[in-house]
Protein backbone atom coordinates (compact mmCIF):
# COMPACT_ATOMS: atom_id res chain seq x y z
CA UNK A 1 0.00 0.00 0.00
CA UNK A 2 1.32 3.45 -0.91
CA UNK A 3 1.67 6.37 1.50
CA UNK A 4 -1.60 8.26 1.93
CA UNK A 5 -0.44 11.86 1.78
CA UNK A 6 -1.57 14.30 -0.90
CA UNK A 7 0.67 16.72 -2.77
CA UNK A 8 1.32 20.41 -2.37
CA UNK A 9 1.04 22.70 -5.38
CA UNK A 10 4.42 22.37 -7.11
CA UNK A 11 4.05 25.74 -8.81
CA UNK A 12 3.40 27.48 -5.49
CA UNK A 13 6.27 25.62 -3.85
CA UNK A 14 8.67 26.66 -6.61
CA UNK A 15 7.51 30.27 -6.31
CA UNK A 16 8.55 30.27 -2.64
CA UNK A 17 11.92 28.70 -3.47
CA UNK A 18 12.48 31.30 -6.19
CA UNK A 19 11.84 34.12 -3.73
CA UNK A 20 14.56 32.78 -1.43
CA UNK A 21 16.98 32.26 -4.33
CA UNK A 22 16.43 35.88 -5.39
CA UNK A 23 17.58 37.00 -1.93
CA UNK A 24 20.68 34.82 -1.77
CA UNK A 25 23.14 37.34 -3.17
CA UNK A 26 22.21 39.78 -0.43
CA UNK A 27 22.05 37.14 2.29
CA UNK A 28 25.61 36.00 1.55
CA UNK A 29 27.05 39.47 1.09
CA UNK A 30 29.99 40.11 3.42
CA UNK A 31 28.97 43.70 4.11
CA UNK A 32 25.53 42.43 5.08
CA UNK A 33 27.12 40.04 7.59
CA UNK A 34 28.76 42.98 9.33
CA UNK A 35 25.49 44.89 9.33
CA UNK A 36 23.77 41.94 10.99
CA UNK A 37 26.58 41.53 13.52
CA UNK A 38 26.38 45.20 14.52
CA UNK A 39 22.62 44.99 14.85
CA UNK A 40 22.62 41.81 16.94
CA UNK A 41 25.44 43.02 19.18
CA UNK A 42 23.42 46.10 20.08
CA UNK A 43 20.88 43.82 21.77
CA UNK A 44 23.38 41.61 23.62
CA UNK A 45 25.09 42.71 26.81
CA UNK A 46 28.79 41.89 26.99
CA UNK A 47 31.31 40.27 24.68
CA UNK A 48 32.54 41.09 21.20
CA UNK A 49 31.44 39.18 18.09
CA UNK A 50 34.21 36.84 16.99
CA UNK A 51 32.81 34.36 14.46
CA UNK A 52 29.99 34.69 11.97
CA UNK A 53 28.48 31.42 10.74
CA UNK A 54 26.81 31.06 7.32
CA UNK A 55 23.03 31.29 7.14
CA UNK A 56 21.09 28.07 7.61
CA UNK A 57 17.72 27.41 6.03
CA UNK A 58 14.88 25.35 7.51
CA UNK A 59 11.32 24.68 6.48
CA UNK A 60 9.95 28.07 7.54
CA UNK A 61 12.95 30.18 8.54
CA UNK A 62 16.60 30.95 7.97
CA UNK A 63 19.02 32.19 10.59
CA UNK A 64 22.51 33.52 11.25
CA UNK A 65 24.61 32.52 14.24
CA UNK A 66 27.23 34.79 15.79
CA UNK A 67 29.72 33.54 18.38
CA UNK A 68 31.07 36.01 20.94
CA UNK A 69 34.31 36.38 22.86
CA UNK A 70 32.80 34.76 25.95
CA UNK A 71 32.23 31.56 23.96
CA UNK A 72 28.46 31.90 23.79
CA UNK A 73 26.42 32.44 20.64
CA UNK A 74 23.35 34.35 19.54
CA UNK A 75 21.15 33.72 16.52
CA UNK A 76 18.95 36.07 14.54
CA UNK A 77 16.17 34.29 12.69
CA UNK A 78 13.96 35.46 9.82
CA UNK A 79 10.93 33.80 8.17
CA UNK A 80 11.47 32.54 4.64
CA UNK A 81 10.21 35.06 2.08
CA UNK A 82 7.63 32.60 0.74
CA UNK A 83 5.73 33.05 4.01
CA UNK A 84 5.89 36.85 3.97
CA UNK A 85 2.12 37.30 4.25
CA UNK A 86 2.05 35.69 7.69
CA UNK A 87 5.61 36.56 8.71
CA UNK A 88 4.86 39.28 11.26
CA UNK A 89 1.90 37.37 12.68
CA UNK A 90 4.15 34.32 13.04
CA UNK A 91 6.83 36.26 14.92
CA UNK A 92 4.32 37.76 17.35
CA UNK A 93 2.77 34.33 18.02
CA UNK A 94 6.08 32.59 18.65
CA UNK A 95 7.46 35.29 20.93
CA UNK A 96 4.29 35.22 23.03
CA UNK A 97 4.36 31.42 23.20
CA UNK A 98 8.03 31.21 24.21
CA UNK A 99 7.67 33.86 26.90
CA UNK A 100 4.52 32.25 28.28
CA UNK A 101 6.17 28.81 28.38
CA UNK A 102 9.27 30.23 30.05
CA UNK A 103 7.12 31.78 32.78
CA UNK A 104 4.71 28.89 33.38
CA UNK A 105 6.76 25.72 32.85
CA UNK A 106 10.27 24.36 33.29
CA UNK A 107 10.53 23.46 29.59
CA UNK A 108 13.90 24.80 28.35
CA UNK A 109 13.20 27.35 25.61
CA UNK A 110 15.46 29.93 23.94
CA UNK A 111 15.86 33.24 25.77
CA UNK A 112 14.63 36.05 23.53
CA UNK A 113 16.89 39.09 23.54
CA UNK A 114 14.86 41.16 21.11
CA UNK A 115 12.38 40.88 18.26
CA UNK A 116 11.01 43.30 15.72
CA UNK A 117 9.29 43.83 12.42
CA UNK A 118 10.61 44.36 8.89
CA UNK A 119 11.22 48.10 9.17
CA UNK A 120 13.66 47.56 12.03
CA UNK A 121 15.50 44.59 10.54
CA UNK A 122 18.94 44.72 8.90
CA UNK A 123 18.41 45.47 5.24
CA UNK A 124 14.66 45.42 5.90
CA UNK A 125 14.64 41.74 4.94
CA UNK A 126 11.86 40.73 7.29
CA UNK A 127 10.63 40.43 10.87
CA UNK A 128 13.09 38.73 13.18
CA UNK A 129 13.83 37.19 16.56
CA UNK A 130 17.20 37.52 18.27
CA UNK A 131 17.73 34.78 20.83
CA UNK A 132 20.46 33.02 22.71
CA UNK A 133 21.83 29.97 20.97
CA UNK A 134 21.36 26.75 22.95
CA UNK A 135 24.55 24.69 22.95
CA UNK A 136 23.78 21.09 22.06
CA UNK A 137 25.12 17.80 20.75
CA UNK A 138 22.28 17.30 18.30
CA UNK A 139 18.56 16.66 18.41
CA UNK A 140 16.42 13.67 19.33
CA UNK A 141 16.39 12.48 15.73
CA UNK A 142 20.11 11.77 16.14
CA UNK A 143 19.30 9.68 19.21
CA UNK A 144 16.27 7.80 17.94
CA UNK A 145 16.55 7.34 14.17
CA UNK A 146 17.67 4.22 12.36
CA UNK A 147 21.23 4.79 11.08
CA UNK A 148 22.11 4.81 7.40
CA UNK A 149 18.62 5.41 6.02
CA UNK A 150 17.62 8.31 3.79
CA UNK A 151 14.19 8.58 5.40
CA UNK A 152 13.84 9.33 9.09
CA UNK A 153 12.32 6.43 11.01
CA UNK A 154 12.67 5.09 14.54
CA UNK A 155 15.49 2.58 14.86
CA UNK A 156 13.70 -0.79 15.14
CA UNK A 157 16.65 -2.08 17.19
CA UNK A 158 16.79 0.84 19.62
CA UNK A 159 17.46 -0.17 23.22
CA UNK A 160 14.18 -0.17 25.17
CA UNK A 161 15.69 1.59 28.19
CA UNK A 162 17.14 4.28 25.94
CA UNK A 163 13.80 4.76 24.20
CA UNK A 164 11.92 4.96 27.48
CA UNK A 165 14.41 7.56 28.74
CA UNK A 166 13.74 9.71 25.67
CA UNK A 167 9.98 9.20 25.83
CA UNK A 168 10.00 10.08 29.55
CA UNK A 169 11.58 13.46 28.85
CA UNK A 170 9.08 14.17 26.08
CA UNK A 171 6.25 13.07 28.38
CA UNK A 172 7.44 15.67 30.88
CA UNK A 173 7.05 18.38 28.22
CA UNK A 174 3.59 17.22 27.11
CA UNK A 175 2.42 16.89 30.70
CA UNK A 176 3.45 20.46 31.50
CA UNK A 177 1.80 21.86 28.37
CA UNK A 178 -1.40 19.98 29.22
CA UNK A 179 -1.64 22.02 32.43
CA UNK A 180 -1.72 25.35 30.54
CA UNK A 181 -5.43 26.19 30.26
CA UNK A 182 -7.24 28.92 28.30
CA UNK A 183 -10.85 29.96 27.81
CA UNK A 184 -10.65 30.48 24.03
CA UNK A 185 -8.93 28.87 21.05
CA UNK A 186 -6.24 30.92 19.35
CA UNK A 187 -2.71 32.28 19.57
CA UNK A 188 -1.41 34.15 22.56
CA UNK A 189 -0.83 37.87 22.56
CA UNK A 190 0.55 40.24 25.14
CA UNK A 191 -2.26 42.09 26.92
CA UNK A 192 -0.26 43.78 29.67
CA UNK A 193 2.55 45.98 28.29
CA UNK A 194 3.93 46.49 31.80
CA UNK A 195 4.33 42.79 32.55
CA UNK A 196 7.81 41.50 33.39
CA UNK A 197 9.20 38.03 34.06
CA UNK A 198 8.36 36.95 37.59
CA UNK A 199 5.07 38.81 37.93
CA UNK A 200 2.44 36.77 39.77
CA UNK A 201 -0.16 36.57 37.01
CA UNK A 202 -0.64 34.86 33.66
CA UNK A 203 2.44 36.51 32.22
CA UNK A 204 0.52 39.34 30.62
CA UNK A 205 -0.66 37.02 27.83
CA UNK A 206 -4.04 35.79 26.71
CA UNK A 207 -5.68 34.43 23.56
CA UNK A 208 -6.00 37.42 21.26
CA UNK A 209 -5.93 36.19 17.65
CA UNK A 210 -6.51 33.22 15.36
CA UNK A 211 -4.74 29.92 15.90
CA UNK A 212 -1.88 30.29 13.43
CA UNK A 213 -1.40 26.62 12.64
CA UNK A 214 1.09 24.75 10.51
CA UNK A 215 -1.83 23.97 8.22
CA UNK A 216 -2.83 27.62 7.73
CA UNK A 217 0.75 28.47 6.80
CA UNK A 218 0.83 25.70 4.20
CA UNK A 219 -2.63 26.44 2.85
CA UNK A 220 -1.67 30.03 2.18
CA UNK A 221 1.74 29.43 0.65
CA UNK A 222 1.86 25.96 -0.99
CA UNK A 223 -1.87 25.33 -1.24
CA UNK A 224 -2.64 28.43 -3.24
CA UNK A 225 -5.40 29.72 -0.96
CA UNK A 226 -5.52 33.52 -0.72
CA UNK A 227 -5.34 34.73 2.83
CA UNK A 228 -8.65 36.56 2.55
CA UNK A 229 -10.28 33.12 2.15
CA UNK A 230 -8.77 31.90 5.44
CA UNK A 231 -9.93 32.87 8.94
CA UNK A 232 -9.15 36.53 9.75
CA UNK A 233 -6.17 37.06 12.03
CA UNK A 234 -8.43 38.51 14.73
CA UNK A 235 -10.64 35.40 14.83
CA UNK A 236 -10.67 33.31 18.01
CA UNK A 237 -13.03 30.46 18.92
CA UNK A 238 -15.13 29.89 22.03
CA UNK A 239 -15.88 26.20 21.42
CA UNK A 240 -14.01 23.23 20.01
CA UNK A 241 -16.91 22.52 17.64
CA UNK A 242 -16.62 25.99 16.14
CA UNK A 243 -12.93 25.44 15.51
CA UNK A 244 -13.43 21.95 14.05
CA UNK A 245 -15.92 23.52 11.63
CA UNK A 246 -13.32 26.10 10.60
CA UNK A 247 -10.79 23.31 10.00
CA UNK A 248 -13.30 21.39 7.89
CA UNK A 249 -13.96 24.53 5.84
CA UNK A 250 -10.23 24.88 5.18
CA UNK A 251 -10.05 21.30 3.85
CA UNK A 252 -12.70 22.23 1.29
CA UNK A 253 -10.96 25.49 0.44
CA UNK A 254 -7.76 23.59 -0.35
CA UNK A 255 -9.60 21.32 -2.76
CA UNK A 256 -11.20 24.31 -4.45
CA UNK A 257 -8.26 26.74 -4.60
CA UNK A 258 -5.22 24.49 -5.11
CA UNK A 259 -4.84 24.40 -8.87
CA UNK A 260 -2.01 21.88 -9.28
CA UNK A 261 -1.60 18.37 -7.82
CA UNK A 262 -4.90 18.77 -5.95
CA UNK A 263 -6.48 15.76 -7.67
CA UNK A 264 -5.20 12.91 -9.81
CA UNK A 265 -8.42 12.00 -11.63
CA UNK A 266 -12.13 12.76 -11.84
CA UNK A 267 -12.93 10.00 -9.34
CA UNK A 268 -10.20 11.23 -7.00
CA UNK A 269 -11.84 14.66 -7.08
CA UNK A 270 -15.28 13.20 -6.35
CA UNK A 271 -13.91 11.13 -3.50
CA UNK A 272 -12.15 14.12 -1.91
CA UNK A 273 -15.18 16.36 -2.27
CA UNK A 274 -17.49 13.81 -0.64
CA UNK A 275 -15.06 13.13 2.22
CA UNK A 276 -14.60 16.81 2.96
CA UNK A 277 -18.31 17.61 2.86
CA UNK A 278 -19.11 14.68 5.15
CA UNK A 279 -16.41 15.77 7.59
CA UNK A 280 -17.81 19.28 7.51
CA UNK A 281 -21.23 17.86 8.37
CA UNK A 282 -19.75 16.00 11.34
CA UNK A 283 -18.10 19.19 12.55
CA UNK A 284 -21.16 21.41 12.19
CA UNK A 285 -23.32 18.83 13.99
CA UNK A 286 -20.81 18.90 16.90
CA UNK A 287 -19.86 15.24 16.56
CA UNK A 288 -16.09 15.81 16.52
CA UNK A 289 -15.74 17.50 19.91
CA UNK A 290 -16.51 15.97 23.28
CA UNK A 291 -19.38 17.71 25.12
CA UNK A 292 -17.22 17.61 28.26
CA UNK A 293 -14.47 19.75 26.73
CA UNK A 294 -16.33 21.60 23.98
CA UNK A 295 -16.33 24.84 25.98
CA UNK A 296 -12.83 24.34 27.36
CA UNK A 297 -10.56 24.58 29.05
CA UNK A 298 -8.40 24.63 25.94
CA UNK A 299 -4.81 23.43 26.08
CA UNK A 300 -1.56 24.94 24.88
CA UNK A 301 -0.59 23.02 21.76
CA UNK A 302 2.29 23.19 19.27
CA UNK A 303 1.81 21.71 15.80
CA UNK A 304 5.57 21.44 15.30
CA UNK A 305 6.58 19.88 18.62
CA UNK A 306 8.56 16.84 17.47
CA UNK A 307 11.95 15.21 18.10
CA UNK A 308 13.68 17.24 15.36
CA UNK A 309 13.02 20.41 17.37
CA UNK A 310 14.27 19.00 20.68
CA UNK A 311 17.97 19.58 21.39
CA UNK A 312 19.99 17.25 23.62
CA UNK A 313 23.42 17.03 25.23
CA UNK A 314 25.92 14.20 24.85
CA UNK A 315 24.01 12.15 27.44
CA UNK A 316 20.72 12.47 25.53
CA UNK A 317 19.26 14.87 28.08
CA UNK A 318 17.04 17.60 26.68
CA UNK A 319 18.66 21.03 26.82
CA UNK A 320 16.27 23.01 24.65
CA UNK A 321 13.02 22.92 22.70
CA UNK A 322 12.88 25.26 19.70
CA UNK A 323 10.51 26.39 16.94
CA UNK A 324 7.34 27.31 18.81
CA UNK A 325 5.88 29.33 15.93
CA UNK A 326 2.72 27.23 15.49
CA UNK A 327 1.70 27.24 19.15
CA UNK A 328 -1.84 28.11 20.22
CA UNK A 329 -4.60 27.23 22.66
CA UNK A 330 -6.36 24.31 20.98
CA UNK A 331 -9.19 21.84 21.58
CA UNK A 332 -8.34 19.43 24.38
CA UNK A 333 -8.76 16.60 21.85
CA UNK A 334 -5.39 17.56 20.34
CA UNK A 335 -3.58 17.23 23.67
CA UNK A 336 -5.45 14.08 24.67
CA UNK A 337 -4.36 12.23 21.51
CA UNK A 338 -1.08 10.30 21.81
CA UNK A 339 1.81 11.90 19.88
CA UNK A 340 2.21 10.84 16.26
CA UNK A 341 6.03 11.16 16.37
CA UNK A 342 6.74 7.99 18.37
CA UNK A 343 7.93 6.40 15.10
CA UNK A 344 9.42 9.70 13.83
CA UNK A 345 7.54 9.22 10.54
CA UNK A 346 4.09 10.72 10.05
CA UNK A 347 1.40 8.11 9.37
CA UNK A 348 0.59 9.53 5.93
CA UNK A 349 4.26 9.26 4.89
CA UNK A 350 4.77 5.66 6.01
CA UNK A 351 5.79 3.85 2.78
CA UNK A 352 3.76 0.72 3.54
CA UNK A 353 0.56 2.63 4.33
CA UNK A 354 -1.57 3.45 7.35
CA UNK A 355 -2.34 -0.11 8.46
CA UNK A 356 1.34 -0.97 8.64
CA UNK A 357 2.09 2.29 10.47
CA UNK A 358 -0.47 1.33 13.12
CA UNK A 359 1.07 -2.12 13.50
CA UNK A 360 4.49 -0.58 14.21
CA UNK A 361 3.10 2.28 16.28
CA UNK A 362 1.15 0.37 18.90
CA UNK A 363 4.11 -1.33 20.64
CA UNK A 364 5.87 2.04 20.89
CA UNK A 365 2.70 3.61 22.25
CA UNK A 366 2.80 1.13 25.14
CA UNK A 367 6.35 2.20 25.93
CA UNK A 368 5.40 5.87 25.80
CA UNK A 369 2.32 5.47 28.00
CA UNK A 370 4.38 3.55 30.55
CA UNK A 371 6.87 6.44 30.62
CA UNK A 372 4.03 8.97 30.88
CA UNK A 373 2.42 7.14 33.81
CA UNK A 374 5.75 7.14 35.64
CA UNK A 375 6.13 10.86 34.98
CA UNK A 376 2.59 11.48 36.27
CA UNK A 377 3.40 9.69 39.52
CA UNK A 378 6.52 11.83 39.84
CA UNK A 379 4.52 15.03 39.27
CA UNK A 380 1.90 13.96 41.84
CA UNK A 381 4.59 13.34 44.45
CA UNK A 382 5.97 16.82 43.80
CA UNK A 383 2.54 18.46 43.95
CA UNK A 384 2.80 19.74 40.38
CA UNK A 385 -0.61 18.63 39.06
CA UNK A 386 -3.95 20.33 39.50
CA UNK A 387 -6.55 19.00 41.91
CA UNK A 388 -8.60 16.21 40.37
CA UNK A 389 -5.95 15.37 37.76
CA UNK A 390 -5.78 11.71 38.73
CA UNK A 391 -9.52 11.30 38.12
CA UNK A 392 -8.60 11.10 34.42
CA UNK A 393 -4.83 11.42 33.87
CA UNK A 394 -3.33 12.30 30.51
CA UNK A 395 -2.07 8.74 30.06
CA UNK A 396 -5.62 7.38 30.37
CA UNK A 397 -6.98 10.04 28.01
CA UNK A 398 -4.35 9.18 25.41
CA UNK A 399 -5.17 5.49 25.58
CA UNK A 400 -8.86 6.26 25.22
CA UNK A 401 -8.17 8.54 22.24
CA UNK A 402 -6.26 5.77 20.51
CA UNK A 403 -8.76 3.01 21.27
CA UNK A 404 -11.82 5.04 20.21
CA UNK A 405 -10.24 6.44 17.05
CA UNK A 406 -10.36 10.01 18.32
CA UNK A 407 -6.63 10.17 17.57
CA UNK A 408 -7.48 10.01 13.87
CA UNK A 409 -10.24 12.63 14.14
CA UNK A 410 -7.88 15.19 15.65
CA UNK A 411 -5.08 14.31 13.24
CA UNK A 412 -7.28 14.52 10.14
CA UNK A 413 -8.80 17.79 11.32
CA UNK A 414 -5.36 19.41 11.66
CA UNK A 415 -3.76 18.16 8.46
CA UNK A 416 -5.36 18.87 5.10
CA UNK A 417 -2.84 16.94 3.01
CA UNK A 418 -3.15 13.85 5.22
CA UNK A 419 -6.92 14.02 5.44
CA UNK A 420 -8.28 11.80 2.66
CA UNK A 421 -6.58 8.49 3.35
CA UNK A 422 -7.33 8.84 7.06
CA UNK A 423 -10.98 9.74 6.47
CA UNK A 424 -11.72 6.67 4.37
CA UNK A 425 -9.72 4.32 6.59
CA UNK A 426 -10.62 5.51 10.08
CA UNK A 427 -13.55 7.95 10.04
CA UNK A 428 -16.07 7.08 7.33
CA UNK A 429 -17.25 3.70 8.62
CA UNK A 430 -17.17 4.82 12.25
CA UNK A 431 -19.79 7.50 11.63
CA UNK A 432 -21.64 6.35 8.52
CA UNK A 433 -21.51 2.55 8.70
CA UNK A 434 -20.26 -0.03 6.22
CA UNK A 435 -20.56 0.63 2.51
CA UNK A 436 -20.58 -2.13 -0.06
CA UNK A 437 -21.04 0.13 -3.08
CA UNK A 438 -17.96 2.34 -2.74
CA UNK A 439 -17.50 6.01 -2.05
CA UNK A 440 -20.14 7.23 -4.54
CA UNK A 441 -22.82 5.72 -2.32
CA UNK A 442 -21.89 8.38 0.24
CA UNK A 443 -23.00 11.07 -2.20
CA UNK A 444 -26.57 10.27 -1.11
CA UNK A 445 -25.72 11.46 2.40
CA UNK A 446 -25.03 15.00 1.21
CA UNK A 447 -27.72 17.69 0.96
CA UNK A 448 -29.05 18.02 -2.61
CA UNK A 449 -27.26 21.31 -3.28
CA UNK A 450 -23.91 19.83 -2.22
CA UNK A 451 -24.42 16.64 -4.20
CA UNK A 452 -25.37 18.67 -7.26
CA UNK A 453 -22.11 20.63 -7.11
CA UNK A 454 -19.71 17.74 -7.44
CA UNK A 455 -19.60 17.45 -11.25
CA UNK A 456 -19.01 21.16 -11.78
CA UNK A 457 -16.07 20.91 -9.39
CA UNK A 458 -14.74 17.84 -11.21
CA UNK A 459 -14.90 19.65 -14.55
CA UNK A 460 -13.04 22.67 -13.17
CA UNK A 461 -10.34 20.65 -11.39
CA UNK A 462 -9.68 18.56 -14.51
CA UNK A 463 -9.29 21.76 -16.54
CA UNK A 464 -6.94 23.26 -13.96
CA UNK A 465 -4.94 20.03 -13.91
CA UNK A 466 -4.30 20.38 -17.63
CA UNK A 467 -3.54 24.12 -17.50
CA UNK A 468 -0.91 23.73 -14.76
CA UNK A 469 -0.86 27.44 -13.91
CA UNK A 470 -0.63 29.46 -10.73
CA UNK A 471 -2.89 32.43 -10.03
CA UNK A 472 -1.61 35.28 -7.89
CA UNK A 473 -4.75 36.40 -6.10
CA UNK A 474 -3.05 39.57 -4.93
CA UNK A 475 -2.09 40.90 -8.36
CA UNK A 476 -4.29 43.38 -10.17
CA UNK A 477 -5.73 41.88 -13.32
CA UNK A 478 -8.46 39.68 -14.77
CA UNK A 479 -7.11 36.36 -13.47
CA UNK A 480 -7.00 37.41 -9.83
CA UNK A 481 -10.58 38.68 -10.09
CA UNK A 482 -11.87 35.23 -11.09
CA UNK A 483 -12.24 33.49 -7.75
CA UNK A 484 -13.36 29.86 -7.99
CA UNK A 485 -17.02 29.21 -7.18
CA UNK A 486 -17.56 29.21 -3.44
CA UNK A 487 -18.20 25.62 -2.32
CA UNK A 488 -18.62 26.66 1.32
CA UNK A 489 -21.72 28.80 0.92
CA UNK A 490 -20.96 32.23 2.45
CA UNK A 491 -18.78 34.71 0.60
CA UNK A 492 -15.14 34.42 1.83
CA UNK A 493 -14.16 37.38 3.96
CA UNK A 494 -11.65 39.62 2.26
CA UNK A 495 -9.17 41.96 3.80
CA UNK A 496 -8.25 40.05 6.96
CA UNK A 497 -6.75 42.33 9.56
CA UNK A 498 -3.09 42.28 10.53
CA UNK A 499 -1.66 41.96 13.98
CA UNK A 500 0.96 44.19 15.52
CA UNK A 501 2.76 47.22 14.16
CA UNK A 502 6.38 47.61 13.06
CA UNK A 503 8.81 48.31 15.85
CA UNK A 504 10.82 51.51 15.88
CA UNK A 505 13.52 51.86 13.25
CA UNK A 506 16.89 50.47 14.35
CA UNK A 507 19.49 52.91 15.65
CA UNK A 508 22.76 53.58 13.84
CA UNK A 509 25.13 50.64 13.48
CA UNK A 510 27.59 50.00 16.27
CA UNK A 511 30.68 50.50 14.15
CA UNK A 512 33.67 49.37 16.19
CA UNK A 513 31.73 46.58 17.92
CA UNK A 514 32.37 44.14 15.08
CA UNK A 515 36.07 44.77 14.60
CA UNK A 516 37.88 41.47 14.60
CA UNK A 517 34.83 39.47 13.52
CA UNK A 518 35.82 36.27 11.71
CA UNK A 519 33.72 35.06 8.80
CA UNK A 520 33.53 31.31 8.41
CA UNK A 521 34.62 30.36 4.88
CA UNK A 522 31.20 28.93 4.06
CA UNK A 523 29.65 32.29 4.84
CA UNK A 524 31.51 34.06 2.06
CA UNK A 525 29.51 32.81 -0.91
CA UNK A 526 26.21 31.08 -1.71
Secondary structure, DSSP 8 states (H G I E B T S, - for coil): ---------HHHHHHHHHHHHHHHHHHT-HHHHHHHHHHHHHTS-S--EEEEEEEEE-SSEEEEEEEETTS-EEEEEEE-GGGGGGHHHHHHHHHHHHHHHHHH----B--EEEEE-GGGSGGG---EEEEE----SEEHHHHHB-TT-SS--B-TT--HHHHHHHHHHHHHHHHHHTT-EESSBBEEEE--TT--TT-SSSTTEEEEE----HHHHHHHHTS---GGGS--TT--BSSHHHHHHHHHHHHHHHHHH--SSS-SSHHHHHHHHHHHHHHHHHHHTT-SS-TTTTT--EEEEETT-SGGGEEE-TTS-EEEE---TTEEEE-HHHHHS--GGGGSS-GGG-TT-HHHHHHHHHHHHHHHHHHHHHHHHHHHHTT-S-TTGGGG-HHHHHHHHHHHTHHHHHHHHH-GGGHHHHIIIIIHHHHH---SS-GGGGGGGS-HHHHHTHHHHHHHHHHHHHH-----TTSSSHHHH-----SSSS----S---------------GGGGTT-EE-GGGG--
